[in-house]
């Protein structure tokens, strides 16, 4: 079984239990950056973004109820931030909320914050062409908090430009993500994918559900998309019927796996990933690991996303627990072994090291993983 370093183990503790913010650290943050510590706009990215000298990137929650009993603290002495837990003190660098997040734009006679279009986490600007979602998954807040709306193409392009040039936290790549468009809006979002890929001036990734058309991944590659994320999220069929009912009903697990295999052939190993949400509230660990196995043998990076409850969702309202430290240790260790045995050359994702902040993943010193100053378009 893989042995974690103290910094890696601390990350898993923080993902599971969160961190308390010392008043001095909060004041130091305000003095240095003049803005909030987090936008708290989505459960899995609701924390403060940190990284260690060894390249361990962390999104440490601090606002949710489950963090109240944590033993970890974010402190600051002078200008040096650190995480303290018991006798362990780990110096960390912090990633501020981008300056453009305070700007607004106009659409249909109304003003909206640019965070309605795009949000930067670590080094990646995530833009959402669709507000809300055509699907309803019980762990995700999009269909519960937002009314379905298509966003203006020119402003999506503008927020990418603003993110790239941001003075506090410049982005080096773009993720075009959900919500999922309605079937009648697929041609519209295809135009968005192609437009942003052409004009972004940095690598563009797309996170999307599978399509019926097996030739679609090759089309995305042809218009300049760099990487594709096709998320299984829940592998166990019975649990998927309850948690991600639209996904299972519309296409089914077998189609998703076949589609992912086709995508890897189009993009190559290291450029297709699939997020799996895990923890006792989602599905048995054995099912999660079987999902990892099916992805790895197809050359797709499994991205291990520990469940973090959102209070506005059905799972959050039920008081579902976040993934535990013990579950994270087991899933990560066994996933490493599964990937190594697959023979495809794939590893646990994401490849982008800063994008590992809210997932159970760590750089291993190999060229598979790409540091902050690396080339995200480089083949494995």
TAVEN-V249701 format. One record per residue. N is the residue number from 1. SS is DSSP state (hx for helix, st for strand, lp for the rest). PHI is phi in degrees with one decimal (999 if undefined). D_FIRST is the distance of its C-alpha to the first C-alpha in whole Angstrom. Layout:
n-><N & N>
ss-><SS & SS>
phi-><PHI & PHI>
d_first-><D_FIRST & D_FIRST>
//
This chain:
n-><1 & 2 & 3 & 4 & 5 & 6 & 7 & 8 & 9 & 10 & 11 & 12 & 13 & 14 & 15 & 16 & 17 & 18 & 19 & 20 & 21 & 22 & 23 & 24 & 25 & 26 & 27 & 28 & 29 & 30 & 31 & 32 & 33 & 34 & 35 & 36 & 37 & 38 & 39 & 40 & 41 & 42 & 43 & 44 & 45 & 46 & 47 & 48 & 49 & 50 & 51 & 52 & 53 & 54 & 55 & 56 & 57 & 58 & 59 & 60 & 61 & 62 & 63 & 64 & 65 & 66 & 67 & 68 & 69 & 70 & 71 & 72 & 73 & 74 & 75 & 76 & 77 & 78 & 79 & 80 & 81 & 82 & 83 & 84 & 85 & 86 & 87 & 88 & 89 & 90 & 91 & 92 & 93 & 94 & 95 & 96 & 97 & 98 & 99 & 100 & 101 & 102 & 103 & 104 & 105 & 106 & 107 & 108 & 109 & 110 & 111 & 112 & 113 & 114 & 115 & 116 & 117 & 118 & 119 & 120 & 121 & 122 & 123 & 124 & 125 & 126 & 127 & 128 & 129 & 130 & 131 & 132 & 133 & 134 & 135 & 136 & 137 & 138 & 139 & 140 & 141 & 142 & 143 & 144 & 145 & 146 & 147 & 148 & 149 & 150 & 151 & 152 & 153 & 154 & 155 & 156 & 157 & 158 & 159 & 160 & 161 & 162 & 163 & 164 & 165 & 166 & 167 & 168 & 169 & 170 & 171 & 172 & 173 & 174 & 175 & 176 & 177 & 178 & 179 & 180 & 181 & 182 & 183 & 184 & 185 & 186 & 187 & 188 & 189 & 190 & 191 & 192 & 193 & 194 & 195 & 196 & 197 & 198 & 199 & 200 & 201 & 202 & 203 & 204 & 205 & 206 & 207 & 208 & 209 & 210 & 211 & 212 & 213 & 214 & 215 & 216 & 217 & 218 & 219 & 220 & 221 & 222 & 223 & 224 & 225 & 226 & 227 & 228 & 229 & 230 & 231 & 232 & 233 & 234 & 235 & 236 & 237 & 238 & 239 & 240 & 241 & 242 & 243 & 244 & 245 & 246 & 247 & 248 & 249 & 250 & 251 & 252 & 253 & 254 & 255 & 256 & 257 & 258 & 259 & 260 & 261 & 262 & 263 & 264 & 265 & 266 & 267 & 268 & 269 & 270 & 271 & 272 & 273 & 274 & 275 & 276 & 277 & 278 & 279 & 280 & 281 & 282 & 283 & 284 & 285 & 286 & 287 & 288 & 289 & 290 & 291 & 292 & 293 & 294 & 295 & 296 & 297 & 298 & 299 & 300 & 301 & 302 & 303 & 304 & 305 & 306 & 307 & 308 & 309 & 310 & 311 & 312 & 313 & 314 & 315 & 316 & 317 & 318 & 319 & 320 & 321 & 322 & 323 & 324 & 325 & 326 & 327 & 328 & 329 & 330 & 331 & 332 & 333 & 334 & 335 & 336 & 337 & 338 & 339 & 340 & 341 & 342 & 343 & 344 & 345 & 346 & 347 & 348 & 349 & 350 & 351 & 352 & 353 & 354 & 355 & 356 & 357 & 358 & 359 & 360 & 361 & 362 & 363 & 364 & 365 & 366 & 367 & 368 & 369 & 370 & 371 & 372 & 373 & 374 & 375 & 376 & 377 & 378 & 379 & 380>
ss-><lp & lp & lp & lp & lp & hx & hx & hx & hx & hx & hx & hx & hx & hx & hx & hx & hx & lp & lp & st & st & lp & hx & hx & hx & hx & hx & hx & hx & hx & hx & hx & hx & lp & lp & lp & lp & lp & lp & lp & lp & lp & hx & hx & hx & lp & lp & st & st & st & st & lp & lp & lp & lp & lp & st & st & st & st & lp & lp & lp & lp & hx & hx & hx & lp & lp & lp & lp & lp & st & st & st & st & st & lp & lp & st & st & st & st & st & st & lp & lp & st & st & st & st & st & st & st & st & lp & lp & lp & hx & hx & hx & hx & lp & st & st & st & st & lp & lp & st & st & st & st & hx & hx & hx & lp & st & st & st & st & lp & lp & st & st & st & st & st & lp & st & st & lp & lp & lp & lp & lp & lp & lp & lp & lp & lp & hx & hx & hx & hx & lp & lp & lp & st & st & lp & lp & hx & hx & hx & hx & hx & hx & hx & hx & hx & hx & hx & hx & lp & lp & lp & lp & lp & lp & lp & lp & st & st & st & st & st & lp & lp & lp & lp & lp & hx & hx & hx & hx & hx & hx & hx & hx & hx & hx & hx & hx & hx & hx & hx & hx & hx & lp & lp & lp & st & st & st & st & st & lp & lp & lp & lp & lp & lp & lp & lp & hx & hx & hx & hx & hx & hx & hx & lp & lp & lp & lp & st & st & st & lp & lp & lp & st & lp & lp & lp & hx & hx & hx & hx & hx & hx & hx & lp & hx & hx & hx & hx & hx & hx & lp & lp & hx & hx & hx & hx & hx & hx & hx & hx & hx & hx & hx & hx & hx & hx & hx & lp & lp & lp & lp & st & st & st & st & st & st & st & lp & lp & lp & lp & lp & lp & hx & hx & hx & hx & hx & hx & hx & hx & hx & hx & hx & hx & lp & lp & lp & lp & st & st & st & st & st & st & lp & lp & lp & lp & lp & lp & lp & hx & hx & hx & hx & lp & lp & lp & lp & lp & lp & lp & hx & hx & hx & hx & hx & hx & hx & hx & hx & hx & hx & hx & hx & hx & hx & hx & hx & hx & lp & lp & lp & lp & lp & lp & st & lp & lp & st & lp & hx & hx & hx & hx & hx & lp & lp & lp & lp & lp & lp & lp & lp & lp & lp & lp & st & lp & lp & lp & lp & lp & lp & lp & lp & lp & lp>
phi-><999 & -66.3 & -97.6 & -85.4 & -74.5 & -56.5 & -67.4 & -65.9 & -64.4 & -62.6 & -57.1 & -64.3 & -61.5 & -65.6 & -61.8 & -84.1 & -116.4 & 82.7 & -141.2 & -96.9 & -98.5 & -64.9 & -54.9 & -64.6 & -68.7 & -64.0 & -67.4 & -63.6 & -59.8 & -62.8 & -64.2 & -76.8 & -119.1 & 66.2 & -146.1 & -71.5 & -80.7 & -156.7 & -87.5 & 49.0 & -99.9 & -160.4 & -55.7 & -76.3 & -124.0 & -79.4 & -93.3 & -90.1 & -91.8 & -136.1 & -151.9 & -96.5 & -63.9 & -86.5 & 83.7 & -92.8 & -98.2 & -137.7 & -108.7 & -99.0 & -68.2 & -145.2 & -100.0 & -72.6 & -60.1 & -69.1 & -89.7 & -65.9 & -100.0 & -64.3 & -99.7 & -95.6 & -132.9 & -94.5 & -120.9 & -147.9 & -122.0 & 68.7 & -112.1 & -100.5 & -85.6 & -155.8 & -101.4 & -118.8 & -144.4 & 52.8 & -90.6 & -94.8 & -124.3 & -119.2 & -61.6 & -135.6 & -94.3 & -119.2 & -112.8 & -75.3 & -68.2 & -61.1 & -65.5 & -66.8 & -65.0 & -90.9 & -87.6 & -129.6 & -138.2 & -111.5 & -148.1 & 62.6 & 82.7 & -114.9 & -100.7 & -127.5 & -70.6 & -63.8 & -65.6 & -68.7 & -102.4 & -150.9 & -138.0 & -96.5 & -122.8 & 53.5 & -111.8 & -123.0 & -91.6 & -99.1 & -108.1 & -125.7 & -62.1 & -109.1 & -87.0 & 75.2 & -165.3 & -75.1 & -106.1 & -131.2 & -108.1 & -80.5 & -102.0 & -109.5 & -84.8 & -54.9 & -74.3 & -94.6 & -107.2 & -129.9 & -80.5 & -59.9 & -157.9 & -88.1 & -101.4 & -70.0 & -60.1 & -63.6 & -73.8 & -61.3 & -64.2 & -66.3 & -68.4 & -64.2 & -62.0 & -62.2 & -65.1 & -62.6 & -101.4 & -61.7 & -78.1 & -98.6 & -145.8 & -64.8 & -84.9 & -115.8 & -154.7 & -122.3 & -117.4 & -94.1 & -123.2 & -78.2 & -67.0 & -76.1 & -73.8 & -67.1 & -53.3 & -72.0 & -104.3 & -65.6 & -63.5 & -62.7 & -71.9 & -59.4 & -63.8 & -63.5 & -55.3 & -65.8 & -65.5 & -68.0 & -60.4 & -74.3 & -110.1 & -70.8 & 62.9 & -160.5 & -58.5 & -120.0 & -108.4 & -123.8 & -109.8 & -154.9 & -71.7 & -63.7 & -105.0 & -68.9 & -74.8 & -71.6 & -86.8 & -65.4 & -56.6 & -63.8 & -65.0 & -58.5 & -60.8 & -68.3 & -93.7 & 105.6 & -67.0 & -88.0 & -147.4 & -127.0 & -119.9 & -120.2 & -88.7 & -70.8 & 66.6 & -128.0 & -91.5 & -64.2 & -62.5 & -66.1 & -69.1 & -63.7 & -61.2 & -92.7 & -96.8 & -126.8 & -63.1 & -64.0 & -61.5 & -70.7 & -71.4 & -75.4 & -127.3 & 89.4 & -64.5 & -61.0 & -63.1 & -59.5 & -65.7 & -64.2 & -64.6 & -62.3 & -61.5 & -64.3 & -63.6 & -63.4 & -63.9 & -77.7 & -100.2 & 99.1 & -63.0 & 96.0 & -125.3 & -132.7 & -133.2 & -144.0 & -83.0 & -119.1 & -85.1 & -133.2 & 138.0 & -61.6 & -73.4 & -99.0 & -165.4 & -60.5 & -58.4 & -59.7 & -68.9 & -57.3 & -68.4 & -66.1 & -62.6 & -58.1 & -62.5 & -65.4 & -69.9 & -62.4 & -71.6 & -97.7 & 80.5 & -98.4 & -69.4 & -78.2 & -105.7 & -91.7 & -106.7 & -67.0 & -60.0 & -127.9 & -67.2 & -108.7 & -65.0 & -88.0 & -95.9 & -56.2 & -64.8 & -67.9 & -66.5 & -76.4 & 75.5 & -61.5 & -78.0 & -68.6 & -57.6 & -85.5 & -57.4 & -64.2 & -63.6 & -63.9 & -60.1 & -66.2 & -62.5 & -66.2 & -60.2 & -72.5 & -67.6 & -58.5 & -66.1 & -61.3 & -63.2 & -63.1 & -80.5 & -68.3 & 75.7 & -96.0 & 84.8 & -82.7 & -131.3 & -61.6 & -93.4 & -79.5 & -69.4 & -67.3 & -64.8 & -60.0 & -73.5 & -79.3 & -58.2 & -114.5 & -125.6 & -90.9 & -159.2 & -145.7 & -66.0 & -119.7 & 86.3 & -86.4 & -77.8 & -61.3 & -91.3 & -113.1 & -74.7 & -57.6 & -99.2 & -91.9 & -101.0 & -74.2 & -94.8 & -71.0 & -63.7 & -65.8>
d_first-><0 & 4 & 6 & 10 & 13 & 16 & 17 & 15 & 14 & 18 & 18 & 16 & 18 & 21 & 21 & 20 & 23 & 25 & 27 & 31 & 33 & 35 & 39 & 39 & 36 & 38 & 41 & 40 & 38 & 42 & 44 & 41 & 41 & 44 & 42 & 39 & 36 & 35 & 37 & 35 & 36 & 32 & 30 & 27 & 29 & 31 & 29 & 30 & 28 & 27 & 25 & 24 & 25 & 21 & 21 & 20 & 22 & 22 & 25 & 25 & 28 & 30 & 33 & 32 & 32 & 29 & 28 & 31 & 29 & 27 & 26 & 26 & 29 & 30 & 33 & 35 & 37 & 39 & 38 & 34 & 32 & 29 & 26 & 27 & 25 & 25 & 25 & 23 & 26 & 24 & 27 & 27 & 30 & 31 & 32 & 35 & 37 & 39 & 42 & 44 & 42 & 45 & 48 & 49 & 51 & 53 & 53 & 56 & 58 & 55 & 53 & 49 & 46 & 44 & 41 & 43 & 42 & 39 & 37 & 35 & 31 & 30 & 31 & 32 & 35 & 34 & 38 & 39 & 42 & 42 & 42 & 41 & 40 & 41 & 38 & 37 & 34 & 33 & 30 & 32 & 35 & 37 & 39 & 40 & 41 & 43 & 46 & 45 & 47 & 47 & 47 & 49 & 48 & 50 & 48 & 44 & 45 & 47 & 44 & 41 & 44 & 44 & 40 & 40 & 43 & 42 & 42 & 40 & 36 & 37 & 35 & 34 & 34 & 35 & 33 & 36 & 34 & 36 & 37 & 38 & 42 & 44 & 45 & 48 & 46 & 44 & 47 & 47 & 43 & 43 & 46 & 44 & 41 & 43 & 45 & 42 & 41 & 44 & 45 & 42 & 42 & 38 & 35 & 35 & 32 & 33 & 31 & 33 & 33 & 34 & 37 & 39 & 40 & 38 & 39 & 39 & 36 & 38 & 40 & 38 & 37 & 41 & 42 & 39 & 36 & 33 & 30 & 30 & 28 & 28 & 27 & 25 & 25 & 25 & 24 & 25 & 28 & 30 & 28 & 29 & 33 & 33 & 31 & 32 & 35 & 37 & 34 & 33 & 37 & 38 & 36 & 33 & 30 & 31 & 33 & 30 & 28 & 31 & 32 & 28 & 28 & 32 & 31 & 28 & 31 & 33 & 31 & 29 & 25 & 24 & 27 & 26 & 24 & 23 & 23 & 21 & 22 & 19 & 20 & 21 & 25 & 24 & 22 & 20 & 16 & 16 & 19 & 18 & 15 & 18 & 19 & 17 & 17 & 21 & 21 & 18 & 20 & 23 & 22 & 22 & 20 & 18 & 19 & 17 & 20 & 20 & 23 & 25 & 28 & 32 & 35 & 37 & 35 & 35 & 32 & 32 & 36 & 34 & 32 & 28 & 26 & 23 & 20 & 18 & 16 & 13 & 14 & 13 & 10 & 9 & 11 & 10 & 6 & 7 & 10 & 9 & 8 & 12 & 13 & 12 & 14 & 17 & 19 & 21 & 19 & 18 & 16 & 15 & 19 & 21 & 22 & 24 & 22 & 25 & 24 & 21 & 22 & 22 & 19 & 15 & 15 & 15 & 17 & 15 & 18 & 19 & 22 & 21 & 21 & 24 & 25 & 28 & 31 & 29 & 31 & 29 & 32 & 30 & 29 & 25>
//
